[in-house]
Amino acid sequence: MRTPQVVGGLLNVDHDKMTIKGLLTSVMGNFPINELVHEVEQRNRLKLILPWLETCVENKVWKWKEEDRLEQEAEEKLRRGA
């Protein structure tokens, strides 16, 4: 799924935040989280996905340990203000 690249493209054209959040909610967990974090981090917009990441953690969207680790790293970057 190309969700990370689509989100990156939407951010490039300064698309509405609610549309991006809605997109992420509709495809919850069906793509590699590390790619999404990379796309969003490149544009200094990690705070945009923090609520979505927290929801994914609460709902245990990712079942693989690698994805859990990557998600935790993304949250740590956000909290440090990266």
C-alpha positions in Angstrom: 0.0 0.0 0.0 1.3 3.4 -0.9 -0.3 5.3 2.0 3.0 6.8 3.3 3.8 8.2 -0.1 0.3 9.6 -0.5 0.5 11.3 2.9 3.8 12.8 1.9 2.4 14.1 -1.3 -0.6 15.6 0.5 1.8 17.3 3.0 3.8 18.6 0.1 0.8 20.5 -1.2 -0.2 21.6 2.3 -3.5 19.6 2.1 -6.1 19.8 4.9 -4.9 18.1 8.1 -8.4 16.5 8.7 -8.2 14.8 5.2 -4.8 13.3 6.1 -6.0 12.1 9.5 -9.1 10.6 7.9 -7.0 8.8 5.4 -4.8 7.3 8.1 -7.8 6.3 10.1 -9.4 4.5 7.1 -6.3 2.4 6.4 -5.3 1.8 10.0 -2.2 -0.5 10.1 -2.3 -1.7 6.5 1.1 -0.3 5.6 4.6 -0.1 7.1 4.6 2.4 9.9 8.3 3.2 9.4 7.7 4.4 5.9 4.9 6.7 7.1 7.1 8.1 9.9 9.9 8.7 7.4 7.6 10.6 5.0 6.1 12.7 7.8 9.4 13.3 9.6 11.0 14.6 6.3 8.4 17.4 6.4 8.7 18.1 10.1 5.1 17.2 10.7 5.4 14.3 13.1 3.0 15.9 15.5 0.3 15.5 12.9 0.3 11.7 13.3 0.8 11.5 17.1 -2.9 11.0 17.9 -3.1 8.4 15.2 -0.1 6.5 16.5 -1.5 6.6 20.0 -4.8 5.1 18.8 -2.9 2.4 16.9 -1.0 1.5 20.1 -4.2 1.4 22.2 -5.9 -0.8 19.7 -2.8 -3.0 19.2 -3.0 -2.5 15.4 0.5 -3.9 14.8 1.0 -7.6 15.7 4.7 -7.9 14.9 7.4 -6.9 17.3 9.4 -5.0 14.6 6.4 -2.8 13.9 5.9 -2.2 17.7 9.5 -1.2 18.0 9.3 1.2 15.0 6.1 2.7 16.4 7.7 3.3 19.8 10.7 4.9 18.1 8.4 7.3 16.2 6.6 8.3 19.4 9.9 8.9 21.2 11.0 11.2 18.3 7.8 13.1 18.7 8.1 13.5 22.4 11.7 14.8 22.0 10.5 17.3 19.5 12.3 15.9 16.5 
